[in-house]
Structures are given as C-alpha cells and as structure tokens.
C-alpha cells in the first residue's frame, strides 16, 4: 500500500510542472486581446492581468482583469483549445 502511495506522489510531482506552462500562449492571447480594447489602450501592461480558467474537449477559457487607478473591469476569453485562435472576449459588465 505504501508503495502505491509513493508511486502516486512521485507521478504527481513529475507531471504537475510539465503541464504548468501548457496554456501560456492562450493566457497571453487573452491578456493581449483585453489590453487591445480601445477603453484600455492607455493603461500600462501592468494594469491588465489574465489567468487560466479551464478547458473542455475543444475550448479553453481564461479570465482577464483590468485594475488600474479607478478602473476595475473583468471578463472572460473563450478560444480554441489547440491554439489560441477564434478568440471571443466577454466583459462581465455587459
């Protein structure tokens, strides 16, 4: 039993870091799409953040946040799972 537990722990320790950067391009695409909006074009890069949200068989979801001075806005990006294309940007205010 202890061998199985150790095997699972070892597997998780080696697989986790390998998957950590798998969707970096998707998150960057979401960040850049939010930052490209006319409303946010004068905000510095540091004012826009994007985070991975999850995925299913065909779609990847990421969340973006603009938090700069008095402006605080958030939304979601929806894009193809395999490549960060066909990006749709939603704004939670609407």
Secondary structure as UniProt FT lines:
FT   HELIX           2..20
FT   TURN            21..23
FT   HELIX           24..35
FT   HELIX           38..40
FT   TURN            41..42
FT   HELIX           45..47
FT   STRAND          48..55
FT   STRAND          59..68
FT   TURN            69..70
FT   STRAND          71..80
FT   STRAND          88..91
FT   TURN            92..93
//
